[in-house]
Amino acid sequence: MRKPLIALSSIATVSLLAAGCGSPASTGAATTTKTSTNSTNTSGATTDAKSPIQLTYDYPVGVAGPLAKIMSSMVDQFNQTHPSIHVTPVFSGNYQQTLAKVETAIQGGNPPDVAVLNSTAVYDLLHLQAIAPLDDVVNAGNFYPAFIQPQVNGHYWGVPFQRSTVVLYYNKDMFKKAGLDANHGPNTWSELVSDASAIKSKLGVNGIEIPSDGTTYWTFEPWATEAGQNLGGNDGKHVYFNSQAAKKALNFWLDLSNKYHVMPAGILQWNTVPTDFEQQKTAMITHSSGSMTSILKQSNFNVGVAFLPMETGTQRTGLGGGDMFVMQGISKQKHDAAVTFVQWMTSPAQAAAWTMQTGYIGDSPDVYKQAAMVSYLKQYPQAQVAADQLKYAQPELSTYSLNQVYDVIDSALQSVMDGQASTNSALDKAQKQANSILAQFQ
């Protein structure tokens, strides 16, 4: 499908996400977007019809695409249809930056009312006594089971919102020129090497690019899982950074560059990998399904989307993205307003609109039954791939001291990809560092 998103504006109209007060996309610095109201309540006291309940809403901007502008329009629509509530979005960088900002605000006694945070942050947030349970919202929804975090302390704490998997994007036109089957991407690691080698030898461009900066662990984890072991346990206290599976997967990444010469050596930037794909500098990339709409829009060629290739007959992918959390300790009036906002944002109609504009996976099967989504999928069937892949999705690495642990494994992976350390030494060191960080929670 050439130039696939020329109909996006009409889809947005069907979805009722009217472009009202757009906001420029954030590049990391905190930006606040406000919509005018009749009056502002700054005291948290009881409000009347002329003074809507004021909510602050922290949202992470960390993937390709104009998410800040889309989110501003979505919040605008909520404010217009709920005059007794006014939500002010705050854009705070990627997931790790936003979590750090929210944790600092919590410790300073000034948290946001609602936040989209990495779903794996639940242990840290509970340790800070920062979030309120949302059992009623989760139980009332028809969310995909893969998206529902296991209960902790007997409660559900986050509501699935913008969730994603790692998928493989490939250039169908290049596949045809290289004599490959463009109807599907490589199914196994060995097929990935074979297809990438054919691309490189016949077309002279990179066969594959895998991002290895930023949240490197997330792109890497499904490869380790396919080789036999998740990076994390199920209690927030244990990790398996130096397992034989992790070492096998990391050595495969290295081989793509150093042995097969189908991927550039060194650290590949998260934000530039999609650009390389769109500019046809590489035939394949792995990236978030949340980048899909932007990639389809920017690519002037036929884009294929496929499951990640498997290692030994076991299909796997990484499950990621954010949940909506309501903060603990706010007034009942604000809490109820926040729950209303969360329910509206995660409803099938709104989730469908969000999915069509971003590429994130719809949070429930009901999303894909919406009339606008049914029509959209007929035109852009690539958007169905990530939802189909959910049956193979594995839990994302989730621990206490989350950002510290993420920094440990990301630094280890990057040191290997950058040629500064061996696989064994880097992952053994990372395991010791993570064990030390998590010891206080044992």
Secondary structure, DSSP 8 states (H G I E B T S, - for coil): --STTTTHHHHHHHTT----S-----SSS-EE-----S----S-----TTS-EEEEEEE---SSS-HHHHHHHHHHHHHHH-TTEEEEEEE-SSHHHHHHHHHHHHHTT---SEEEEEGGGHHHHHHTT-B---HHHHHHS---GGGS---BTTB---EEEEEEEEEEEEEHHHHHHTT--TTS---BHHHHHHHHHHHHHHH-SBS-B---SSSHHHHHHHHHHHTT--SB-SSSS-B-TT-HHHHHHHHHHHHHHHTS--S-SS---TTHHHHHHHTTSBSEEEEEGGGHHHHHHH-SS-EEEE---BSSS---EEEEEEEEEEBTTS-HHHHHHHHHHHHHHTSHHHHHHHHHHH--B-SSGGGGGSHHHHHHHHH-GGGGHHHHGGGGEE-----SSHHHHHHHHHHHHHHHHTTSS-HHHHHHHHHHHHHHHHGGG-
